[in-house]
Amino acid sequence: MGRAAPWIVLALALTFPLAMQAEHQTYYLSFASRIFIYALAATSLNLILGYGGMISFGHAAFVGTGAYVSSILLSEGVASAWIGWPAAVAASSLAALVIGAVSLRTRGVYFIMITLAFAQMVFFLVNSMKAYGGDEGLSLRERASLGLGVDLGSDFAFYYAALAALAAGLYGLHRLAHSRFGRVIQAIRENEERAEAIGFPVYRCKLVCFVIAGAAGGLAGALLASHGKYVNPNVLHWTQSGTLMMMVIMGGAGRLWGGVIGAAALLGLEDLIANHRVDWLAAIFPNYQQHASLGVGTVLLAIVLFAPQGIAGMLARKKHA
Amino acid sequence: MLELKNLSKRFGGVVATDDVTLEVKRGEVHALIGPNGAGKTTLIGQISGSLGSDAGAILFEGLDITHAAQHARVRSGLARSYQITSMFKRFTVLDNLALAVQARSGSSFSFWRPVSAEAPLFDEARTIAGEIGLAGREAVVVAALAHGEQRALEVGLALATRPRLVLLDEPMAGMGPEESENMIALLERIRARITVLLVEHDMDAVFRLADRVSVLVSGRVIASGAPAAIRAHPEVRKAYLGEDAKA
């Protein structure tokens, strides 16, 4: 993206709710918040997957840990977001530290499988927590409260909270990518053996990177729970990890905007298929709207085949051409 | 400077290095020669720390580093280069070298400040690029370099860590005569300040550069000494140099 593009996107995002409010379209306000939250989760995965080259298939564990910790606190009467969200971030960081410390001893397919296994362990753990809804999930009476005269219960205010979190996450990733640490992480992705051979403590760097991503994923989880006022174990299911991976790969792994573009594209596509009936398609495939994932899968396939750098990569290439 | 004591490494049932005892003295160019499969690269791996050892000890400047992590060995002044070029291929020459400089200078756990603000890293990287004959090529992506240039950078990356002892694994592999001459000249320049353990098949280069030569055959050191003595050594002639070698 050019120098101006991020500012244009930000300006559009800032004014979007005003337009929606004028049109009384609260559905799309809430939908946009959901995209921001998934964009933050995908961006955090992009840090380890795209920048660090660690193909983690268990990122839902961190999003889910954040979602559950903040929800449990809310259901126990701790309403303040200033306690609930940092607690979610802390718990997810700790989970990432433990899971990363073990998983990062392995490479390749083993790493993919072990991160998946850990995430499934957390999934079953949460499933068995009967006090907090078990497999039925946990409904929240209200969203976390931010104080300061802001009512997060309104979709309008929540939209800006989600936008602020995403903007902070993106700016953080931008700074990190160009910092000393970011360069080491990308060097490790390129050639792990040589990174160690020029003196970088590869394992420790990967672990720190993993924990940062887990922390940001935890914040996304806390926002997600507050957004829907509901959390259930499916937020930790392996298909969630898969969805986040799809977002990163579709959007552009290792590119700043990859997670954002991927989340917007995937959720937007799902919404488009499910809520906007195309008559000629329906004439051929009567139930196609119930199979949105088939459409999403087709698009993903096309992107992997024709734009292996993701949508962000495709846009960047066009600009250079 | 470097002492190997009864060092061994097995891969399953295959003995790669077998009871290797060797000393590299400060300031020398010590060449390690031997036929293919003799265990030279394995030994480099053991000394640099990318491979563990099954038995024996490694002493670097008097300290036992047998179980030290590879990155810790690099920071203590022991670096290596690779026989098969191993770099950050999608990065530029300058970024490759700056990374190696960064690894040595200061903490890499800095998450906020842009590296581009750290002029000294890139100044030093440029100096090294000049030293290895890549001046003017700093902005080129490594994958686009010629083979000889990649080999020079391969050694340059090891030098950028400012080692006191450098392990060079066949730096002249696949080089033409002119490129080999450049590499020999580079090694002649650095030998005044860096001790070198040189694995090399180019016998001409070995006998021009080496102060001492050790011969590895089937994982064992069969001879170690001055180049002239090694040339004359009957076992070496039989095992490695071949009967037709001229003394």
Interface residues (C-beta under 8 A of the other chain):
Chain A: R175 L176 H178 S179 R180 F181 G182 R183 V184 A187 E190 N191 E193 R194 A195 E196 A197 I198 G199 F200 P201 V202 C205 V208 I212
Chain B: S48 S50 A69 Q70 H71 A72 V74 R75 A79 R80 Y82 S86 M87 F88 K89 R90 F91 D95 L99 A100 Q102 A103 R104 G106 S107 S108 F109 S110 F111 W112 R113 P114 V115 S116 E118 L157 A158 A160 T161
